[in-house]
Protein backbone atom coordinates (compact mmCIF):
# COMPACT_ATOMS: atom_id res chain seq x y z
CA UNK A 1 0.00 0.00 0.00
CA UNK A 2 1.48 3.36 -1.01
CA UNK A 3 1.06 6.59 0.91
CA UNK A 4 -1.16 9.11 -0.85
CA UNK A 5 0.46 12.37 -1.82
CA UNK A 6 -0.70 15.34 0.31
CA UNK A 7 -3.14 17.65 -1.46
CA UNK A 8 -1.39 20.87 -2.49
CA UNK A 9 -2.96 24.23 -3.30
CA UNK A 10 -2.21 23.55 -6.96
CA UNK A 11 -4.33 20.40 -6.76
CA UNK A 12 -7.36 22.49 -5.82
CA UNK A 13 -9.43 23.74 -8.79
CA UNK A 14 -8.32 27.26 -9.69
CA UNK A 15 -11.68 28.85 -8.90
CA UNK A 16 -11.61 27.33 -5.39
CA UNK A 17 -8.12 28.45 -4.37
CA UNK A 18 -8.01 31.14 -1.65
CA UNK A 19 -6.13 33.78 -3.65
CA UNK A 20 -8.32 33.42 -6.72
CA UNK A 21 -11.52 33.46 -4.63
CA UNK A 22 -10.36 36.57 -2.79
CA UNK A 23 -9.74 38.40 -6.06
CA UNK A 24 -13.04 37.28 -7.54
CA UNK A 25 -15.37 37.46 -4.55
CA UNK A 26 -13.54 39.64 -2.00
CA UNK A 27 -11.78 38.79 1.29
CA UNK A 28 -15.06 38.44 3.22
CA UNK A 29 -15.78 35.24 1.29
CA UNK A 30 -12.75 33.46 2.80
CA UNK A 31 -12.41 31.68 6.12
CA UNK A 32 -9.79 32.77 8.67
CA UNK A 33 -7.62 29.81 7.71
CA UNK A 34 -7.83 30.69 4.01
CA UNK A 35 -6.85 34.31 4.65
CA UNK A 36 -3.88 33.18 6.73
CA UNK A 37 -2.96 30.66 4.02
CA UNK A 38 -2.58 33.56 1.58
CA UNK A 39 -0.14 35.20 4.00
CA UNK A 40 1.81 31.97 4.51
CA UNK A 41 1.89 31.24 0.74
CA UNK A 42 3.28 27.72 1.20
CA UNK A 43 2.75 24.81 3.54
CA UNK A 44 5.01 21.92 4.50
CA UNK A 45 5.87 18.61 2.87
CA UNK A 46 2.90 17.08 4.70
CA UNK A 47 0.39 19.96 4.58
CA UNK A 48 -0.73 22.61 2.16
CA UNK A 49 -0.96 26.24 3.26
CA UNK A 50 -4.63 25.95 4.26
CA UNK A 51 -3.96 22.93 6.45
CA UNK A 52 -0.97 24.65 8.04
CA UNK A 53 -3.08 27.75 8.71
CA UNK A 54 -5.83 25.61 10.25
CA UNK A 55 -3.32 23.94 12.57
CA UNK A 56 -1.83 27.33 13.47
CA UNK A 57 -5.24 28.67 14.51
CA UNK A 58 -5.94 25.53 16.54
CA UNK A 59 -2.63 25.77 18.40
CA UNK A 60 -3.01 29.49 19.15
CA UNK A 61 -6.69 29.36 20.19
CA UNK A 62 -7.88 31.29 17.16
CA UNK A 63 -7.37 34.86 16.00
CA UNK A 64 -7.42 36.27 19.55
CA UNK A 65 -4.49 34.07 20.51
CA UNK A 66 -2.66 34.81 17.29
CA UNK A 67 -2.93 38.53 18.04
CA UNK A 68 -0.88 38.15 21.24
CA UNK A 69 1.64 35.50 20.20
CA UNK A 70 5.35 36.26 19.84
CA UNK A 71 7.70 35.43 16.98
CA UNK A 72 9.41 32.83 19.17
CA UNK A 73 6.10 31.11 19.89
CA UNK A 74 5.14 31.12 16.21
CA UNK A 75 8.43 29.50 15.23
CA UNK A 76 7.85 26.72 17.77
CA UNK A 77 4.99 25.54 15.53
CA UNK A 78 6.20 23.02 12.95
CA UNK A 79 6.40 24.52 9.48
CA UNK A 80 6.72 28.16 10.55
CA UNK A 81 10.11 29.86 10.36
CA UNK A 82 11.40 33.42 10.42
CA UNK A 83 9.77 34.48 7.14
CA UNK A 84 6.29 33.19 7.96
CA UNK A 85 6.49 34.52 11.54
CA UNK A 86 7.39 37.97 10.19
CA UNK A 87 4.52 37.89 7.67
CA UNK A 88 1.99 36.96 10.35
CA UNK A 89 3.21 39.52 12.89
CA UNK A 90 3.25 42.26 10.25
CA UNK A 91 -0.37 41.49 9.31
CA UNK A 92 -1.47 41.47 12.97
CA UNK A 93 0.27 44.79 13.64
CA UNK A 94 -1.27 46.42 10.56
CA UNK A 95 -4.71 45.34 11.77
CA UNK A 96 -3.97 46.71 15.24
CA UNK A 97 -2.80 50.05 13.83
CA UNK A 98 -5.80 50.31 11.54
CA UNK A 99 -8.14 49.70 14.47
CA UNK A 100 -6.42 52.38 16.55
CA UNK A 101 -6.53 54.90 13.68
CA UNK A 102 -10.25 54.60 12.98
CA UNK A 103 -12.36 57.63 13.68
CA UNK A 104 -13.85 56.32 16.91
CA UNK A 105 -13.67 58.48 20.04
CA UNK A 106 -10.43 58.00 21.93
CA UNK A 107 -10.58 56.43 25.36
CA UNK A 108 -9.73 58.87 28.14
CA UNK A 109 -7.60 57.58 31.00
CA UNK A 110 -8.77 59.06 34.29
CA UNK A 111 -7.50 56.42 36.69
CA UNK A 112 -5.21 53.42 36.99
CA UNK A 113 -8.26 51.20 36.61
CA UNK A 114 -9.04 52.77 33.23
CA UNK A 115 -5.57 51.87 31.99
CA UNK A 116 -5.64 48.37 33.49
CA UNK A 117 -8.97 47.68 31.79
CA UNK A 118 -7.28 48.22 28.42
CA UNK A 119 -4.69 45.58 29.23
CA UNK A 120 -6.78 42.68 30.53
CA UNK A 121 -5.38 40.34 27.87
CA UNK A 122 -1.98 40.62 29.56
CA UNK A 123 -3.40 38.64 32.49
CA UNK A 124 -3.36 35.52 30.34
CA UNK A 125 0.00 35.88 28.61
CA UNK A 126 2.42 33.05 29.27
CA UNK A 127 5.41 35.26 28.49
CA UNK A 128 6.44 38.55 29.97
CA UNK A 129 5.58 41.62 27.94
CA UNK A 130 6.15 45.35 28.30
CA UNK A 131 3.70 47.79 26.73
CA UNK A 132 3.47 51.55 26.61
CA UNK A 133 0.17 53.43 26.41
CA UNK A 134 0.67 56.66 24.46
CA UNK A 135 -1.55 59.55 25.58
CA UNK A 136 -2.36 62.97 24.19
CA UNK A 137 -2.63 66.22 26.16
CA UNK A 138 -6.15 65.28 27.31
CA UNK A 139 -4.98 61.84 28.53
CA UNK A 140 -6.76 60.17 25.63
CA UNK A 141 -5.23 56.98 24.27
CA UNK A 142 -3.35 57.53 21.03
CA UNK A 143 -1.99 53.98 20.77
CA UNK A 144 -0.73 51.01 22.76
CA UNK A 145 2.67 49.71 21.71
CA UNK A 146 4.38 46.46 22.69
CA UNK A 147 8.05 47.15 23.45
CA UNK A 148 9.35 43.79 24.68
CA UNK A 149 8.06 40.22 24.56
CA UNK A 150 9.70 37.14 25.98
CA UNK A 151 11.86 36.69 29.03
CA UNK A 152 12.08 40.30 30.15
CA UNK A 153 14.74 41.18 32.70
CA UNK A 154 13.55 44.58 33.83
CA UNK A 155 16.96 45.30 35.33
CA UNK A 156 18.45 45.57 31.82
CA UNK A 157 15.52 47.20 30.02
CA UNK A 158 16.73 50.19 28.03
CA UNK A 159 14.90 53.28 29.24
CA UNK A 160 15.32 54.91 25.83
CA UNK A 161 13.28 52.11 24.23
CA UNK A 162 10.38 52.82 26.58
CA UNK A 163 10.17 56.42 25.35
CA UNK A 164 10.97 55.75 21.69
CA UNK A 165 7.36 55.38 20.50
CA UNK A 166 6.26 58.45 22.45
CA UNK A 167 8.95 60.51 20.74
CA UNK A 168 8.03 59.16 17.30
CA UNK A 169 4.29 59.76 17.83
CA UNK A 170 4.83 63.10 19.61
CA UNK A 171 2.98 61.82 22.65
CA UNK A 172 3.29 64.08 25.72
CA UNK A 173 2.52 61.36 28.27
CA UNK A 174 2.79 57.61 28.69
CA UNK A 175 1.76 54.79 31.00
CA UNK A 176 4.11 51.83 31.25
CA UNK A 177 2.74 48.34 31.87
CA UNK A 178 4.22 44.89 32.14
CA UNK A 179 2.85 41.55 33.25
CA UNK A 180 3.96 38.92 35.74
CA UNK A 181 3.14 35.49 34.25
CA UNK A 182 3.23 34.08 37.79
CA UNK A 183 -0.04 35.92 38.37
CA UNK A 184 1.27 37.88 41.36
CA UNK A 185 1.44 41.61 40.51
CA UNK A 186 3.50 42.57 43.57
CA UNK A 187 6.47 44.70 42.46
CA UNK A 188 9.99 43.32 42.66
CA UNK A 189 13.00 45.45 43.64
CA UNK A 190 13.87 45.57 39.93
CA UNK A 191 10.37 46.88 39.13
CA UNK A 192 10.83 49.65 41.69
CA UNK A 193 14.26 50.56 40.30
CA UNK A 194 12.90 50.66 36.74
CA UNK A 195 10.08 52.97 37.82
CA UNK A 196 12.55 55.35 39.48
CA UNK A 197 14.66 55.47 36.30
CA UNK A 198 11.56 55.97 34.19
CA UNK A 199 10.41 58.96 36.25
CA UNK A 200 13.89 60.51 36.21
CA UNK A 201 14.17 60.12 32.43
CA UNK A 202 10.70 61.57 31.90
CA UNK A 203 11.79 64.86 33.44
CA UNK A 204 14.75 65.11 31.08
CA UNK A 205 12.65 64.25 28.02
CA UNK A 206 9.63 66.32 29.08
CA UNK A 207 7.36 63.32 28.56
CA UNK A 208 5.14 62.67 31.56
CA UNK A 209 4.98 59.18 33.03
CA UNK A 210 1.54 58.91 34.61
CA UNK A 211 1.87 55.39 36.00
CA UNK A 212 3.61 52.04 35.86
CA UNK A 213 1.21 49.10 36.05
CA UNK A 214 2.02 45.48 36.81
CA UNK A 215 -0.61 43.08 35.48
CA UNK A 216 -1.23 39.77 37.25
CA UNK A 217 -4.01 37.21 36.98
CA UNK A 218 -7.14 39.36 37.23
CA UNK A 219 -5.22 41.69 39.54
CA UNK A 220 -2.94 44.62 38.96
CA UNK A 221 -0.62 46.95 40.83
CA UNK A 222 -0.31 50.70 40.24
CA UNK A 223 2.88 52.47 41.31
CA UNK A 224 1.10 55.81 41.09
CA UNK A 225 -1.68 54.63 43.39
CA UNK A 226 0.20 52.36 45.77
CA UNK A 227 3.72 53.78 46.09
CA UNK A 228 5.33 57.11 46.92
CA UNK A 229 7.55 57.20 43.82
CA UNK A 230 5.22 59.58 41.98
CA UNK A 231 4.90 61.98 44.93
CA UNK A 232 8.14 63.81 44.25
Buried (B, 14 or more C-beta within 10 A) or exposed (E): EEEEEEEBBEEBEEEEBBBEBBEEEEEEEBEBBBBBBBBBEBBBEEBBBBBBBBBBBEBBEEEEBBBBBBBEBBBEBEBBEEEBBEBBBEBBEEEBEEEBEEEEEBBEBEEBEBBBEBBEBBBBBEBBBBBBBBBBEEBEBBBBBBBBBEEBEBEEBEBEEBBBBBEEBEBBBBBBBBBBBEEEBEBEEEBBEBBBBBBEBBEEBEBBBBBBBBBBBEBBBBBBEEBEBBEE
